[in-house]
Amino acid sequence: MTGAAPEALDLDKLFAARLHAARVRPYLATALFALHTVESRRVPTMAVDRHWRCYVSPAFVDRMPVEELAGVWVHEVSHLLRDHHGRSDRVARERGLTGPGERLRMNIAADCEINDDVFGDGLVRPEDAVDPLSLGLSEGQLMEDYLRQFTLGPRTQHMAWLDCGSGVDGLEREWDLGEDGAHGLSEQERDAVRFRVAQGIRGRPGSASKGWKRWAEEAFHPPQPWRELLGAAVRSAASGSGAGEDYSYGRPSRRSAGLPGTVLPSLRRRPPRVSVVIDTSASVSDAELGSALLEVAAISRAVGGRRDLVTVVACDAAARIAHPLCRAEGIALVGGGGTDLRSGFAKALRAGARPDVIVVLTDGQTPWPSTRPACRTVVGLFPRHQSWDEDDPEYVPDSPPAWARVVAIG
């Protein structure tokens, strides 16, 4: 006697639920229809991988009402849009989190980030959905924040079944088809989907929750590794034309081999001279000044440790002495008044040998030179989340000029 055949996946019901999800969350439609479904009996419910495949249990689909199944669709695609697998990998490296227990905590924390505002307005909440309140936590936080606030214990015992897949915690499952499997999206395609969704949310912000609005802003303006960007900007500016070149016979040119009896000089690039203008006005905090000194030391390393090639100008409303760099921590950053970095530019350009690069570290509350200096300029911009009164209640700071390479710090 043979056993009963396993039940097939009810695609009509599954896709009806997806259509309902797209109707009540139209800004997520691009992402919902970008997911490729894969039938799998090894998946407890529904799960995703980083390549935008959605693994679906036929038994789960059979027992779930269409309205609740629509909520699961939105939940799973939210993990991918918010890059929970990439963020989980970064958190695991930074905090030394290993083992299946920590990955379960990441899944719970990611669910808390999503589920605090995903349901309602036509989307039914599944009975066993995890949310921050069930853990005694406040709503509106990110996965990384929730991870710091709870451990596995009595409150999480009923969540041990939870498994939304490698698309949440970055750890591949036995059912994953992998990078070379069929129907996966490339990295460029995944980025394009995220951009389209963010574009839709920003175009019609009234229909999206606060969490999605926050996500859309970050998708358009993602946080950057600013130290690497600042270092790359300085190196790029220093290596460009105008950084200074000269000929030397210390290393003959390779072209000499084609001219027997003639020794040709080789073109040698000297290390660039860098002048760092630091905003010391009252609107720049002590912590930011300390960060500026760290960047001065990093700039010194970027030019091969040649401290004689780096000068520092402290500037608020007036520029002071152009200090040659001995030790970054020994520079006196005197100031505290208003801000006018035009005098800082003038002092930097007049100090001894003309610099090849000017690096400005400021909060941006300043007038800028009206003409481009005869060297490259990199601006490290400290973040500001409110306007500042520079002795004038109607003061609005100018943006850094277009000829400067701007890097947001922090």
KACORHU-V951875 format. One record per residue. N is the residue number from 1. PSI is psi in whole degrees, 0 to 359 (NA if undefined). OMEGA is omega in whole degrees, -180 to 180 (none if undefined). NEAR is the number of other ideal C-beta (glycine too) atoms within 12 Angstrom. Layout:
n=N psi=PSI omega=OMEGA near=NEAR
n=N psi=PSI omega=OMEGA near=NEAR
This chain:
n=1 psi=125 omega=-178 near=3
n=2 psi=150 omega=179 near=4
n=3 psi=165 omega=180 near=5
n=4 psi=143 omega=179 near=6
n=5 psi=142 omega=179 near=7
n=6 psi=144 omega=-177 near=13
n=7 psi=136 omega=-179 near=16
n=8 psi=155 omega=178 near=16
n=9 psi=128 omega=179 near=25
n=10 psi=88 omega=-177 near=23
n=11 psi=326 omega=180 near=17
n=12 psi=314 omega=180 near=15
n=13 psi=317 omega=-179 near=28
n=14 psi=315 omega=-177 near=34
n=15 psi=333 omega=173 near=24
n=16 psi=321 omega=177 near=21
n=17 psi=320 omega=178 near=37
n=18 psi=319 omega=178 near=36
n=19 psi=319 omega=177 near=22
n=20 psi=319 omega=179 near=29
n=21 psi=319 omega=-180 near=39
n=22 psi=328 omega=179 near=28
n=23 psi=319 omega=-177 near=23
n=24 psi=342 omega=175 near=26
n=25 psi=69 omega=-173 near=37
n=26 psi=332 omega=180 near=25
n=27 psi=347 omega=178 near=34
n=28 psi=2 omega=-174 near=43
n=29 psi=317 omega=-180 near=25
n=30 psi=317 omega=-179 near=28
n=31 psi=320 omega=-179 near=41
n=32 psi=318 omega=-177 near=39
n=33 psi=353 omega=174 near=23
n=34 psi=340 omega=179 near=33
n=35 psi=134 omega=175 near=43
n=36 psi=125 omega=-177 near=25
n=37 psi=141 omega=178 near=32
n=38 psi=121 omega=177 near=33
n=39 psi=131 omega=180 near=26
n=40 psi=126 omega=177 near=30
n=41 psi=359 omega=178 near=21
n=42 psi=351 omega=-180 near=20
n=43 psi=132 omega=-180 near=34
n=44 psi=316 omega=-178 near=24
n=45 psi=262 omega=171 near=34
n=46 psi=144 omega=-178 near=44
n=47 psi=158 omega=-179 near=41
n=48 psi=155 omega=169 near=50
n=49 psi=173 omega=-174 near=40
n=50 psi=347 omega=-179 near=36
n=51 psi=14 omega=174 near=32
n=52 psi=39 omega=167 near=40
n=53 psi=142 omega=179 near=36
n=54 psi=114 omega=-179 near=49
n=55 psi=130 omega=-170 near=39
n=56 psi=132 omega=175 near=39
n=57 psi=124 omega=178 near=32
n=58 psi=321 omega=-179 near=27
n=59 psi=323 omega=179 near=21
n=60 psi=313 omega=179 near=34
n=61 psi=321 omega=-178 near=36
n=62 psi=323 omega=-175 near=22
n=63 psi=351 omega=-177 near=18
n=64 psi=134 omega=172 near=28
n=65 psi=152 omega=-177 near=20
n=66 psi=319 omega=-177 near=26
n=67 psi=319 omega=178 near=25
n=68 psi=326 omega=178 near=28
n=69 psi=325 omega=176 near=35
n=70 psi=320 omega=177 near=38
n=71 psi=324 omega=178 near=37
n=72 psi=320 omega=175 near=47
n=73 psi=310 omega=-179 near=46
n=74 psi=320 omega=-180 near=47
n=75 psi=311 omega=-176 near=50
n=76 psi=318 omega=-179 near=47
n=77 psi=335 omega=177 near=45
n=78 psi=322 omega=177 near=42
n=79 psi=317 omega=-177 near=45
n=80 psi=317 omega=179 near=46
n=81 psi=323 omega=-177 near=45
n=82 psi=9 omega=174 near=38
n=83 psi=44 omega=-178 near=34
n=84 psi=328 omega=179 near=43
n=85 psi=317 omega=178 near=36
n=86 psi=318 omega=179 near=28
n=87 psi=322 omega=178 near=35
n=88 psi=318 omega=178 near=38
n=89 psi=317 omega=-180 near=25
n=90 psi=316 omega=180 near=21
n=91 psi=319 omega=-180 near=30
n=92 psi=319 omega=179 near=25
n=93 psi=314 omega=-175 near=14
n=94 psi=323 omega=-174 near=13
n=95 psi=1 omega=179 near=17
n=96 psi=39 omega=-178 near=9
n=97 psi=122 omega=-179 near=26
n=98 psi=162 omega=175 near=16
n=99 psi=158 omega=-178 near=14
n=100 psi=329 omega=179 near=18
n=101 psi=318 omega=180 near=19
n=102 psi=325 omega=178 near=25
n=103 psi=325 omega=175 near=32
n=104 psi=319 omega=178 near=31
n=105 psi=321 omega=178 near=38
n=106 psi=320 omega=178 near=43
n=107 psi=316 omega=179 near=44
n=108 psi=315 omega=-180 near=43
n=109 psi=320 omega=178 near=44
n=110 psi=320 omega=177 near=47
n=111 psi=321 omega=178 near=39
n=112 psi=320 omega=179 near=42
n=113 psi=321 omega=-177 near=40
n=114 psi=311 omega=-166 near=43
n=115 psi=352 omega=-179 near=41
n=116 psi=342 omega=180 near=35
n=117 psi=15 omega=-175 near=29
n=118 psi=335 omega=-173 near=42
n=119 psi=171 omega=-175 near=29
n=120 psi=174 omega=-179 near=16
n=121 psi=50 omega=177 near=21
n=122 psi=355 omega=-179 near=19
n=123 psi=113 omega=-175 near=32
n=124 psi=137 omega=180 near=26
n=125 psi=123 omega=175 near=26
n=126 psi=149 omega=-173 near=30
n=127 psi=322 omega=-175 near=15
n=128 psi=22 omega=180 near=22
n=129 psi=136 omega=180 near=30
n=130 psi=135 omega=176 near=39
n=131 psi=166 omega=-177 near=30
n=132 psi=322 omega=-176 near=30
n=133 psi=328 omega=179 near=17
n=134 psi=343 omega=176 near=23
n=135 psi=6 omega=-178 near=30
n=136 psi=27 omega=-177 near=16
n=137 psi=160 omega=179 near=28
n=138 psi=155 omega=-178 near=15
n=139 psi=169 omega=173 near=23
n=140 psi=14 omega=-179 near=21
n=141 psi=173 omega=-180 near=26
n=142 psi=164 omega=180 near=29
n=143 psi=314 omega=-177 near=40
n=144 psi=325 omega=178 near=26
n=145 psi=315 omega=-180 near=21
n=146 psi=325 omega=-179 near=37
n=147 psi=329 omega=-179 near=35
n=148 psi=348 omega=-166 near=17
n=149 psi=357 omega=179 near=20
n=150 psi=158 omega=174 near=27
n=151 psi=167 omega=177 near=18
n=152 psi=135 omega=-177 near=24
n=153 psi=204 omega=-177 near=16
n=154 psi=324 omega=-177 near=12
n=155 psi=340 omega=-177 near=20
n=156 psi=1 omega=-177 near=26
n=157 psi=322 omega=-179 near=14
n=158 psi=359 omega=179 near=17
n=159 psi=6 omega=-175 near=29
n=160 psi=335 omega=180 near=20
n=161 psi=344 omega=-169 near=19
n=162 psi=127 omega=177 near=34
n=163 psi=95 omega=178 near=37
n=164 psi=5 omega=173 near=45
n=165 psi=178 omega=-178 near=46
n=166 psi=344 omega=176 near=36
n=167 psi=356 omega=179 near=44
n=168 psi=310 omega=-174 near=45
n=169 psi=359 omega=176 near=42
n=170 psi=358 omega=-177 near=32
n=171 psi=117 omega=-175 near=30
n=172 psi=144 omega=178 near=22
n=173 psi=165 omega=-180 near=30
n=174 psi=337 omega=-179 near=17
n=175 psi=353 omega=-178 near=26
n=176 psi=140 omega=176 near=29
n=177 psi=346 omega=175 near=26
n=178 psi=179 omega=-176 near=18
n=179 psi=326 omega=-177 near=17
n=180 psi=2 omega=179 near=10
n=181 psi=168 omega=-177 near=19
n=182 psi=153 omega=169 near=12
n=183 psi=21 omega=174 near=20
n=184 psi=152 omega=177 near=27
n=185 psi=142 omega=175 near=29
n=186 psi=168 omega=179 near=16
n=187 psi=320 omega=180 near=16
n=188 psi=320 omega=179 near=10
n=189 psi=322 omega=178 near=21
n=190 psi=317 omega=178 near=31
n=191 psi=322 omega=180 near=21
n=192 psi=321 omega=178 near=19
n=193 psi=313 omega=180 near=30
n=194 psi=318 omega=-179 near=33
n=195 psi=317 omega=-180 near=22
n=196 psi=319 omega=179 near=26
n=197 psi=314 omega=179 near=37
n=198 psi=321 omega=179 near=32
n=199 psi=319 omega=178 near=21
n=200 psi=321 omega=179 near=30
n=201 psi=317 omega=-180 near=34
n=202 psi=330 omega=-180 near=24
n=203 psi=328 omega=179 near=17
n=204 psi=70 omega=-172 near=17
n=205 psi=340 omega=-177 near=19
n=206 psi=338 omega=-176 near=14
n=207 psi=0 omega=-177 near=20
n=208 psi=152 omega=179 near=27
n=209 psi=170 omega=179 near=29
n=210 psi=320 omega=180 near=18
n=211 psi=319 omega=179 near=28
n=212 psi=325 omega=176 near=35
n=213 psi=318 omega=177 near=24
n=214 psi=316 omega=179 near=24
n=215 psi=317 omega=-178 near=38
n=216 psi=321 omega=178 near=31
n=217 psi=317 omega=-180 near=19
n=218 psi=329 omega=178 near=22
n=219 psi=325 omega=177 near=29
n=220 psi=326 omega=-178 near=20
n=221 psi=72 omega=-175 near=14
n=222 psi=147 omega=175 near=20
n=223 psi=141 omega=-175 near=19
n=224 psi=149 omega=172 near=20
n=225 psi=87 omega=-165 near=15
n=226 psi=328 omega=180 near=26
n=227 psi=318 omega=178 near=23
n=228 psi=319 omega=180 near=15
n=229 psi=317 omega=180 near=25
n=230 psi=316 omega=178 near=37
n=231 psi=318 omega=179 near=28
n=232 psi=321 omega=179 near=20
n=233 psi=319 omega=179 near=36
n=234 psi=314 omega=-180 near=41
n=235 psi=319 omega=179 near=28
n=236 psi=316 omega=179 near=21
n=237 psi=320 omega=-177 near=36
n=238 psi=332 omega=-176 near=37
n=239 psi=356 omega=-179 near=22
n=240 psi=173 omega=177 near=21
n=241 psi=141 omega=-176 near=14
n=242 psi=352 omega=177 near=22
n=243 psi=353 omega=176 near=27
n=244 psi=123 omega=179 near=25
n=245 psi=152 omega=179 near=18
n=246 psi=164 omega=179 near=14
n=247 psi=146 omega=-178 near=16
n=248 psi=141 omega=174 near=16
n=249 psi=358 omega=179 near=15
n=250 psi=329 omega=175 near=12
n=251 psi=107 omega=-178 near=14
n=252 psi=150 omega=179 near=19
n=253 psi=148 omega=177 near=19
n=254 psi=341 omega=179 near=13
n=255 psi=346 omega=180 near=14
n=256 psi=332 omega=-179 near=16
n=257 psi=334 omega=179 near=12
n=258 psi=356 omega=-180 near=11
n=259 psi=82 omega=-178 near=12
n=260 psi=135 omega=179 near=9
n=261 psi=358 omega=-179 near=8
n=262 psi=132 omega=177 near=13
n=263 psi=118 omega=180 near=18
n=264 psi=142 omega=178 near=19
n=265 psi=155 omega=175 near=18
n=266 psi=154 omega=179 near=18
n=267 psi=126 omega=-176 near=18
n=268 psi=133 omega=177 near=17
n=269 psi=122 omega=178 near=20
n=270 psi=156 omega=177 near=21
n=271 psi=144 omega=-177 near=29
n=272 psi=152 omega=171 near=36
n=273 psi=132 omega=-176 near=36
n=274 psi=131 omega=173 near=47
n=275 psi=125 omega=-178 near=47
n=276 psi=119 omega=178 near=51
n=277 psi=119 omega=-177 near=52
n=278 psi=125 omega=178 near=47
n=279 psi=115 omega=180 near=48
n=280 psi=24 omega=-179 near=39
n=281 psi=172 omega=-175 near=38
n=282 psi=337 omega=-178 near=22
n=283 psi=356 omega=178 near=30
n=284 psi=126 omega=-174 near=38
n=285 psi=165 omega=176 near=21
n=286 psi=322 omega=179 near=14
n=287 psi=321 omega=179 near=14
n=288 psi=325 omega=175 near=29
n=289 psi=320 omega=176 near=33
n=290 psi=320 omega=177 near=20
n=291 psi=324 omega=178 near=29
n=292 psi=319 omega=179 near=40
n=293 psi=324 omega=175 near=29
n=294 psi=322 omega=179 near=25
n=295 psi=327 omega=176 near=40
n=296 psi=316 omega=178 near=40
n=297 psi=321 omega=179 near=27
n=298 psi=322 omega=178 near=31
n=299 psi=321 omega=177 near=45
n=300 psi=318 omega=178 near=34
n=301 psi=327 omega=-179 near=23
n=302 psi=336 omega=178 near=33
n=303 psi=27 omega=174 near=36
n=304 psi=20 omega=179 near=18
n=305 psi=8 omega=-180 near=15
n=306 psi=88 omega=-178 near=20
n=307 psi=337 omega=179 near=27
n=308 psi=347 omega=-180 near=17
n=309 psi=1 omega=-178 near=30
n=310 psi=128 omega=173 near=44
n=311 psi=155 omega=-177 near=41
n=312 psi=131 omega=178 near=46
n=313 psi=117 omega=174 near=46
n=314 psi=132 omega=-171 near=39
n=315 psi=128 omega=165 near=42
n=316 psi=258 omega=175 near=34
n=317 psi=341 omega=179 near=27
n=318 psi=147 omega=179 near=23
n=319 psi=146 omega=180 near=35
n=320 psi=206 omega=-174 near=26
n=321 psi=143 omega=172 near=21
n=322 psi=101 omega=-176 near=33
n=323 psi=129 omega=166 near=31
n=324 psi=146 omega=-174 near=26
n=325 psi=117 omega=170 near=30
n=326 psi=294 omega=172 near=17
n=327 psi=132 omega=-175 near=16
n=328 psi=322 omega=-176 near=28
n=329 psi=350 omega=-180 near=17
n=330 psi=1 omega=-179 near=15
n=331 psi=129 omega=179 near=32
n=332 psi=114 omega=179 near=19
n=333 psi=85 omega=-176 near=33
n=334 psi=139 omega=178 near=21
n=335 psi=213 omega=177 near=31
n=336 psi=355 omega=-180 near=20
n=337 psi=217 omega=176 near=23
n=338 psi=190 omega=-175 near=27
n=339 psi=130 omega=169 near=40
n=340 psi=93 omega=-175 near=30
n=341 psi=358 omega=175 near=46
n=342 psi=323 omega=178 near=28
n=343 psi=328 omega=177 near=31
n=344 psi=318 omega=176 near=45
n=345 psi=315 omega=-179 near=39
n=346 psi=317 omega=180 near=22
n=347 psi=318 omega=-179 near=30
n=348 psi=321 omega=-177 near=41
n=349 psi=340 omega=-180 near=30
n=350 psi=353 omega=-172 near=19
n=351 psi=102 omega=175 near=27
n=352 psi=229 omega=179 near=19
n=353 psi=139 omega=-179 near=22
n=354 psi=134 omega=-179 near=22
n=355 psi=154 omega=173 near=42
n=356 psi=334 omega=-179 near=36
n=357 psi=136 omega=170 near=42
n=358 psi=125 omega=176 near=49
n=359 psi=122 omega=-178 near=50
n=360 psi=126 omega=177 near=51
n=361 psi=112 omega=-169 near=46
n=362 psi=165 omega=172 near=51
n=363 psi=0 omega=175 near=37
n=364 psi=359 omega=-179 near=35
n=365 psi=69 omega=-172 near=34
n=366 psi=152 omega=165 near=41
n=367 psi=154 omega=-180 near=25
n=368 psi=156 omega=177 near=33
n=369 psi=143 omega=-179 near=28
n=370 psi=339 omega=180 near=11
n=371 psi=152 omega=-179 near=13
n=372 psi=131 omega=177 near=17
n=373 psi=161 omega=-177 near=32
n=374 psi=42 omega=175 near=17
n=375 psi=169 omega=180 near=31
n=376 psi=152 omega=-176 near=32
n=377 psi=132 omega=175 near=42
n=378 psi=129 omega=180 near=42
n=379 psi=119 omega=171 near=43
n=380 psi=115 omega=-169 near=42
n=381 psi=115 omega=175 near=35
n=382 psi=141 omega=-176 near=35
n=383 psi=146 omega=174 near=22
n=384 psi=126 omega=-179 near=22
n=385 psi=7 omega=178 near=8
n=386 psi=161 omega=178 near=10
n=387 psi=155 omega=-178 near=16
n=388 psi=140 omega=180 near=26
n=389 psi=101 omega=177 near=16
n=390 psi=66 omega=-179 near=27
n=391 psi=19 omega=180 near=17
n=392 psi=114 omega=-177 near=13
n=393 psi=340 omega=180 near=9
n=394 psi=11 omega=-178 near=9
n=395 psi=130 omega=174 near=17
n=396 psi=117 omega=-176 near=15
n=397 psi=147 omega=175 near=28
n=398 psi=150 omega=173 near=22
n=399 psi=153 omega=175 near=15
n=400 psi=146 omega=-177 near=27
n=401 psi=158 omega=-177 near=24
n=402 psi=336 omega=-178 near=12
n=403 psi=358 omega=179 near=21
n=404 psi=143 omega=173 near=31
n=405 psi=117 omega=-173 near=29
n=406 psi=132 omega=176 near=27
n=407 psi=123 omega=178 near=33
n=408 psi=125 omega=-178 near=25
n=409 psi=129 omega=176 near=36
n=410 psi=NA omega=none near=24
